[in-house]
Amino acid sequence: MFVSDCRREFYEAIVSQRVLLLVASDVDALCACKILQALFQCDHVQYTLVPVSGWQELETAFLEHKDQFKYFVLINCGANVDLLEILQPEDDTFFFICDSHRPINVVNVYNDTQIKLLVKQDDDLDVPAYDDIFRDEEDEEEDSENESDGSEPSEKRRRFEEDVIERTMKRRQRREWEARRREILFDYEQYEYHGTSSAMVMFDLAWVMSKDLNDMLWYVSIIIFHRYVTDIGILQRHVSRHNHRNEDEENSLSIDCMRIAFEYDLRLALYQHWSLYESLCNTSYTSASLKLWSVQGQKRLQEFLADMGLPLKQVKQKFNSMDMSLKENLREMIEESANKFGMKDLRVQTFSIHFGFKNKFSASDIVYATASLMENIEKEGPETTNFIKALDSLSRGNLDKLHQGLDLAKKQLRAIQQTVASCICTNLVISQGPFLYCSLMEGTPDVKLFSKPVSLCLLSKYLLKSFVCSTKNKRCKLLPLVMAAPMDVEQGTVIMVGIPPETESSDKKNFFGRAFEKAADSTNSRTLHNHFDMSIIELKTEDRSKFLDALISLLS
């Protein structure tokens, strides 16, 4: 059931209860979690936080805690499956689900008792009508005892014929209804996409309660840049409201306070914490546009730097160490030269945060750092250590963890660009008909990093963008990509992800989730659909070829 008033139906319902908070391992969920934690701290709400990275962990966490808790809050997990069927909870257990995954499962939508969905009211959900999906079971058996023994044989025959016709009509109507139901559900569930950010939903709750803080606003700014660009206008107004005092000389805040600003910046990854040269080489947009995996591309990079008039000595040292005279007009210089080299979208809208004089970060910096901390492959303790570090890195008091995340992000971006260059130069991306396919082999450098879902998705997006820029085949430019990487060599499994075609549209809908399910069912392939994103699956290595054959025939 959709919650129409988050404050009354959600927050006031749990504020005096013990709550179990189940949070998915993605940046949006972390930001939403930080906002909700701040609200809980204000009102002294007792809660336990459990990070979950997939359906198995969600089930395990519920089974471990179901006796101690009756109220469960799920962030970015649980909306797109029939949750009650999976968890089998008691009748006095309640689930509040704040999840950006779409489409939302229809059983969750029409459950009025135990499932409460926290969704922004103006989201366009297109949920099918109740009567189109559900109907009461009719007792089609006629009670023979109702027939009178004294009836004439001809009357009995006539009643019998009418009864047969009526039953036949009912069966036909039911078959037609079921066929229509399957068609409606197929249309509704065919594509996977993302709705309003969970962090935005939580911030709206804080705003309605007059408890919104600048820190909360920053958490939303991070995720808006990451995925939900349509909400920038709304957020700009909140930023102005919270940060206008910095422009008033009489009532200005201390320079040590946190300040958020909306600005135009360069579409270069981590360039303020790296060298300009490294950032140009390891940013997907510039690398793909200049084709830096080729000798010709490297020459174009040198020409690009020469056109800007920037000495190599300057661009190869840390950005903070560059001459001030160069940095003052750097953005204008880069934009002007970028237009000549066909990179017209190098300037982007973003939010930045300042901590005093020294520390300045853009929203993209935080996204890269947080995602890298969550998927750090260096073991440093229990499974939840990475999640807690990533969560802590969002707080302004933990800049050391944020800087650690930035260092990991640089390693990740280098690994991605090297892998992209290797895949394109060795023609590993092949057309399978309805989609492109690329498989990383065991022994590939940094292959362990790409056994993680977020890193593999990032690599897939970068690879598809680069391939589209490199290929001359116009048809291939419109195809989606399926990518596979070794996951566990001992168990013989691979992780596979499907991403939609490289288009200008920001609203990309992914059809691979349902396609993967059908291909696995039709071939009896041993797959594990454990991830909250349906377009990511785990598959036995020996079943890969028959699974791909089924996928090709399904999508052809």
N, C-alpha and C positions, 0 to 999 in steps of 0.2 A: 504494500500500500504506500502511495506517495504521501509524504508528510507536507502539509500545506503551511504549517507554522512551526518552523524549526525550534524557535525559542520555547513555545508552550508544549508541543508534542514530543520534542526530543530532549532539549536541555533540562527543562524543569522536571521531566520524568525520571532523569538519571542523576540529578544533582545530589540527591540524598541516598543514593544507592552505591554499592560496590560494583565497579565496572571493569570488564576485561576489554582491553583495547588491542585489537588484532590489526597490524599494519603491514601492508605489502612492501616489498623492497623496490620502490621506485621513488624518484625525486618528488613527484607530486604528492605521494602518500607521506613522505617525510615532512614536507612543508605543512600539509594539513594536520599532521600529528603534532608539530610544534605549536601551532595555533591552538589546538584543542587542549594540549598540555598546559598552556598559559591560562586558558579559561578555567581548567580544573584547579590550577594553583590558586587562582583568585577566590574560588568558592570552596576550597578545601575538599574537593571530591576525591574519594578513595578510588584508585584505579591501579591495575597491573598492565604493563605494556609487554606484548609478545610479538616480535617480528615474525612474519610468515612469508616465505618466498614462493610457495606453491600450494596446490590443493592438499597434498599429503600432510604438509606441515600445519595447514589450517585445521584439518580433521584431528590430527594428533593434539594440537593445542586445545581444541574444544573438548576432546575426551578427557584430557588431564585436568581441566578447570571447570567442567560443567557442574560439579557438585558444590563448588564454592561460589559460583556466580550465576545470576539469573539475567543479567543485562550485559549484552555483548555489542561493542561498537566495532564495525569492520570498515577499514579505510582502504579503498581501491582493490577490494576483493569481495566476491560473494554475490554481486548483482546479476552476472550473466549466466548463472546456473540455478537450478532448482535447489536452493540451499537446504530446505527442510528435508528433502529426499536424501541428500548427501550426509547431513549431520544427525538426522533422526532425534531431534531434541524433545525434551518434555514439554507439555502444554504451557507451563508457566515460565518458559524461557523466551526472551525477547531479543531480536536482532535489529540494530540500527545500522543501516548500510549507506555509507557515503562512497560511491564508486563512480569513476569517470568512464569505465568500460561500457560500451554499448554494442548490441542492443541489450536491454534489461530483460531477464527471463520473465515470461508472462505469468508464471505461477507466483513469483515474488510480487509482481504488480497487483494481482488480484487477491493476495492473502491479506485479510483485514485484521488479523489478530497478532501474529508473531513477527511479521516482517514489516519494518518501517524504512522506507527509502528516502534518503535526504538528497533531493534533486532540485536544481534551480528551476523555478516555476516557468520561465520562458524557454526552457529547452524544448526543441522540436523532436519528440520521441516517437511519434507515429505508432503507438501501441495499438494492436488490434482490439476491436470491441470484444467485450466479455462473451456475448452470445455467439460470436464467430468462432470462438476457441473452446468454450465449455458448454456442456448441456447435461441436464439431469438424465440419469439412466432410467429408461422407461421399461416398465414391466410389460413385455409384449406377449407374455403367456396369458391366454384367456382361461379363466377358471371354468372347467368343464361342468362343475357342479351347478353352475348357474342355469344350465340348460334344463328345460322342463321335460320330464319324461313323457308327459301327455301330449307333446307336440306332434303334429302330423309329419310323416316322412318327407313330404314335399317341402314343408316349411323348414325342417331341419336341413335339407339339402340347400335351400336358398340361403339360410343363415351361414352354412358352411362355406358356400361360394363367396358370399360377401366378406366373411372372415378372412378367407384366403386372399382375396383382392386387397383388403385393408392391410393385411400383414405384408403383402408384396410391395404395396405403395410405401409403407413405413420403412421397409428395408431399403428400397430405392432412394427414398429421401435421406435416410441415414448415410448411405454410400455417397450420395451427392454432397451432403454436408461434410463428411470426412474428407472427401477429395478437395473441397473448397478450403477446409481447415488446413490441410497439408500445404496447399498452394499459398494461403495467407501466411502461415508460419515460415515457409521457405523464403518468401519475399521479405519478411520481417527479420529473419535470422541470417540471411545470406551474407551480409557484409558486417564486418567488425570495424568499429571506429571509436573515437573518444568524444564524450560530451563535455560539459563544463568541468573545469578543474575542481578537484575535491578541496584544494586549498582555498579556492575562491568561495566555495559553499561555506566553509568554516569561517572565512573572513567576514562574509555577509552576516553570519550568525553573531560574530563578535561585534560587528557594527550596529546591528539591531539592538544589542544589549548595551551599547555605549561602552564597550570594553576593548575596542580596537586600539592597538598600539602601533608605533612606527615599526617595531620588529615584526609584527604580524604582517604589516603591509609589505615589508621586504620579502617575506617568504612567498607571498602571492606574486610579487614582481618577478621573482626567479622563475616560477613555473609558467607565468604568462609568456615570458620570452621563449621558454623552452618549447611550448607546444600550442598555446591558446592565444594566438595573436589578435583574435577578434575582440578581446576584452581590454585592449590597451587604452581605449578612450575612457572607459569607466575607471580604470586604475589611475590614469593621469589626474583625474579630479580628486581622488583620495590622496595622492602624493602631494598635490598642491595644498590640500586642507591640512595635512600633517606637517608639511615642511615649509610653509609660507613664512614662518618667523625668521628663517635665515636671511630673508630679503629685507627685513625691517631692522634698521640700525639701532633703534632704541630698545627693542625687545628681542634682539638676536640671541640665539642659543650659544652656549660655549662651543668653541671650535672642536673640543674633544667629543661632542655629542654626535650621534649617528645622523647622517643626512642622506636622504634619497633624492635623486634627480632623474628626470626624464631627459634623454638626449639622443642625438644621432651619433653613432659610432661606426667604426670600421668592422666589416664582417671577417675579422681575422681572429683565429682561436688563440686566447691567452697572450696576445701580443704585448700587453703591459707587464706581464710577468715572465717574458721570454725575450728572445731577440726578434727583431722584425723579420729577419731572413728565415729563421726557423718557423715562425708563424706563417709566413707566406708559403713555405714548402709543405707544411703539415695541415693547412686548412683545406677542407674538401673543395670549397668553391674556387679558390685560386689555383689549387693543384690541378683540378679537372679542366678549368678554363685555359690554363697555360700548357696542359699536357706534360707535367713535370717528370713523368716516368720516361720520357724520351730525351735524346740528346738535343733535338730541336726545341723541346720544351724548356730545357735548361738554358739554352741560348736566349729564348724569349724572356725568361726571368731576368737574365743579365741586361737585356735591352730595356725591360720594364724599369729596373733600378736605375739604369743610366738615364732614361727619359725623365725620371723624377729628380735626377741630379744628386742622388744619395751615394756617398762613398761606401764601398764594401766594408771598410773598417768600422763604419758607424752602424750599418744595418746588422752586422754579425755580432755586435756586443749587446749586453742587456739593454732593454728599452730604457730603463731608468738611468742608464749611464750615457745615453746619447746626448749630444750637444743640445742645449736648450734652444738655440737659434733654429735648429732643424725641427725640433719637436713642436715648436709654436705653430707652424703652418703645415705640419705633416699630413693631417687628414685631407686638407685641400689639395696638396701635391699628389697624394696617392689617388684620390678620386679623379683628378684631372687626367692622370696617366692611365688609370684603369679604364676610363671611357675609350681611350685610343686603342686599348688592347681587348676590347669587347667585354669588359667586366663592368657592366652598367649597374649591377646590384650590389656593389661593394659597401654601400652605405646602408645601415639598418637603424631602425628605432629600437631603443633599449632603455633599461633602467640601470643606474649605477648607485653605489653606496660609498659614502666617505666616513672613515673613522679618523677624525682629526686631520692632521696634515699628511701623515705618512701613508695610511692604508686606503686604497681605492680599489673597488672590485666592480666588475660589470656582472649582470645577471648570468651571462653565458659562462663566465669564469666559475661561478658557484655551481652551475649545472655540471660542468665537466669535472670539477673537483669532487663533488658529492657522489656522482655516479661512479667515479674511479675508486673512491674509498669503499663503496658498497661491494665492488667486484674485485677487490684487491686479492690476488692469487697467493700472496705470501701469508702463510698460516701464522697467526699471532694469538692464538687462544681459541675459545669456543666459537661455534658457528655464528653466534650473534655479535661477535666483536666488531666486525665490519659495519654492521647496521648501526650499532651504538656510536662508533666513530663518525660515521656519515651524519648521524643525527646531531652529534655534538658540534660538528664542523659548521653547522648553520648558525650557532650562537656566536655573538660577537666577542665573547670572552674566551673563545677557543681558536684564535687565529693560527696557532701552531699546527692544529689538525687541518685547518683549511689549507695552509701552505703545503702540508704533507700531501693533501689531495691534489693540489695543483701540480706537484712534482710527479705524482702517479699519472695524472691526466696527460702530461707531456710525453711520458713513456708510452701511454696508450695510443696517443695520436701518431707518434713516430711509427709504432708497430703497425697501425692501420695503414698508413701511407706506404710503408714498405711492402705490406701484403698486397695492397691494391696494385702497386707497380708490378709486383711479381705475377699476379693473376693476369694482368693485361698483357704484359710482355711475353708470357708463356701461353697465351690463348686459353686460359683455364675457364673463361666464361663462354659457354656454348649455348646455342639456341636449341631448345627441345621442342619447338613448335609453338605451343601456347605460352611458354615462359622461357626465361633464361635460367641456366643452372650453373652453379659453381660449387666445387667441393674441395675443401682444404684437406691435404693428405697428412697423415701422421708423420712427424719429423719436420713439418714446416716451422720456420722460426716463429715464436710467440703463439704457437697453436693452442697452448694451454689457456692463454688469455681469452681466446675466442670460444672456449667451451662455456663461457658465461653468456646468458641471454642478451643482456643490454649491450655488451661489447660486440657480440655477433651481429646484432641489429644495426649498430652504428657502422660496423665494417660493411655490412650489406648495402646500406644507404650510400656510403662513400663510394663503394665499388660500382654500384649502378649509375651514379652520377658521372663517374669517370668513364665508364664504358659507353654511356650515351654520347659523351663528348668525343670519344675516340673512334667509334664505329661509323662507317659510311652507309650501313644498311638502315634505311629509313624505318622498316618494319620493326627491327630490333629495338629502336629507340622508344617504341610504344609498349614494350613487353615488361611484365613484372619479373622479379628475380626470386629464385629459390636458392638458398645457400645452406651448405652442410659443413660441419666441422666435427672432428673427433671429440667425444665427451669423456668416455671412460674406456680406456684401451682394454683393461682387464675384463670388464663386463661386455665389451664389444658393442658399445652404443655410440651413436652420433646424435648431435643436436642439429635440428633443421629449422630454418625460419623462412617465411615467405613475406615479401614486401611488395606493395603496389607499384605501378609504373611511375617513372620520374616525370611528374607533370608540374605545371605552375600552380595548380590548385592546392590550397593549404588543407582542405577537407578531404583527406585521402582515406577512402574506405577499402578495407582489406578483405578479400573473399577467400583467403587461403585457409582460415580456421575451419570452415565447414568442408572445404575441399579435402583437407588433410584427413578429417574424420571419415569421410566417405571412401577415400582411397584406402585407408587402413582397414575399414570394415569389409570392403569388397575383396581384399587380398589376404585377409587374416594376418596382416603384418603386426608384429609385436611392437606396439607404440605405447608411449606414456604421455598423456595429455595433462601434464602436471602444472603447467604455467598458467597464470591468470590471463595472459594474452594467448588466445586460441591459436594464433598463427605461429606459435613456437611449440615444437614437439620433440620428444626423444624417441629414437628408433634403433632397433637392432641392425647392426651393420649388414648382416647377411640378407636382411629383408629389404634393403634399400632399393635394389634394382626393380623388384616386382612392385614396390610401392610407387616408384617414379613412373613406371609403365602405366599403372592405374591412374595416376595423377594426370599424365599426358592425355590418355583417352577420355578422362572425365572432363578436362578443360578444352579439349579440341572441338 
